[in-house]
Amino acid sequence: MGLVSWVVVGLIAGLLAKWVVPGPDPGGIIVTALIGMAGASVGGFIVGILGGSGATGFNIWSVLVATLGAVILLYVYRALTRRTA
């Protein structure tokens, strides 16, 4: 997946994840894109374990996989910050 498509998919996935899991989260648009890009890696890993293909380019499947990973990352982040705060 090209760098530009990874950033765009990450931004869309980060925005969708913040919409699905509302609440106070740090950062603005840059952090949202980073959460989405990391979510693409996490989601791709999970979907790969289950036998599917991960984030493969700029398409709906990649956005869904990245959003799944970003939602998981947001839940993990909130679980970690809730315990330490």
Order of alpha helices (4+ residues) and beta strands (2+ residues): alpha-alpha-alpha
